[in-house]
């Protein structure tokens, strides 16, 4: 929330059971833009914030991005829009 966003977006998520998770942002071509989280999470609701900055510290351009959460149950993705 909000979506589209500028300058940052809060990304809510939850797991069905505690476990390891990776959460990352990818562009529409499938390139990794930013690694947001990698580690162990409890099953209850969580939230991460992406500030529109890539892993190199540069502002990502306006466009459509995918937030992908990968757990033992497989990947799930959501679409977000960055409007600069």
Buried (B, 14 or more C-beta within 10 A) or exposed (E): EEEEBEEEBEBEBEBEEEEEBBBBBBBEEEEEBBEBBEEEBEEEEBEBEBEBBBEEEEEBEEEEBBBBBBBEEEEEEEEBBBEE
